[in-house]
Amino acid sequence: DVQRGDAGCGGSIVAAYTYDQLRTVLGRMGYHQARSRKHETWQLLDANGYVFRQVQLSHKHSGSVPTGTFKFILGEQMGLTEEEFVRALRHRL
């Protein structure tokens, strides 16, 4: 289950998600783990095998992803809204 918390700027409410929940959604969306060094690199390939999107993720597992980091990964790297993320997390793609 997700926890609700104050994101700070403007008092907007954002759920707290774990790194493992991010990995679950990445896998369900077709990303594969390309490498695991300082950070994990997850890639989504296009039909020609070229990298379409790439996500950098910490090696942490159970801890909550900081709100700013989550927003960056979701919006800038994955191109998703929080609603789309929650649907994928609940397996309703």
N, C-alpha and C positions, 0 to 999 in steps of 0.2 A: 504494500500500500504506500501511497505517497503522502508526504507531510506538507502542510501548507505553511508558508512563512512570509514575512514582509521582505520585499526585495530592496527596500530603501528608497531609491529615486522615485518620487511621486507616490509612494505608498502602494505601488502595484503588488498584487499577490502572485507569487510564483511558487509552484510545487518544488519540493526538494527531491531530486532523483539520485540514485546511486550510479557508480561507474558500471556495475554489472547490468543495470537496467539499460544504460546506453548501449552496452555491448549486445544485449538482446535485440534491441531495435535495429542496430546496425546489421546484425545477421539476418533478421527478418526482411530487411530492405535490400538484401543482396550484396552488401559489402563483405569483403574478405580481409583478413588480417595479412597485410603484405610484409610487415616486419615488426620486430619487437626489440628495440634497443633502449634508448633513454625514455622514449615514449612508444606506445603502440601506434602503428600507422595502418589505418583501415582505408581501403579503396573500393570505389564503385566504378566498374568499367562500363563503357558504352558497347554497342553491338560490334564494333570493330576491335575491341580489346584495349582501347585507350582509356586512361584514367579520366573519368567524368567528374568525380568528386573525391576528395581525400580528407580524412579526419584524423587528427592527432589526439591521442587519449592517454591519460596517465595509467600507470600499472596498478593503481589502487583498485580495490574490488568493492568492498561493502560501504565505504564512506560516501557521504553525500557530495555531489559535485557542487562547488560554489556557484551561486546564482549567476554571476557575470560570466564564468566559464561555460556554464550550461547554455546561456543565451547565445554566446559566441559560437559554440559547437553546433547548436541547433540551427541558428539562422545563417551564419556565414559559411560554415563547413558542410552542413547537411541540407540546407535549404528548406527546412521544415518549420511549421508553426508548432507551438506547444500542443495544440489540439491534435494535429497529425501525429505527433510523437506519442501522445497518450493512446490514440487509436491503434498505432502499431504495437505499443507495449501491451495492450489488451488483446492483441492479435486480430484486429479488425482493420486490415490494410485497405 
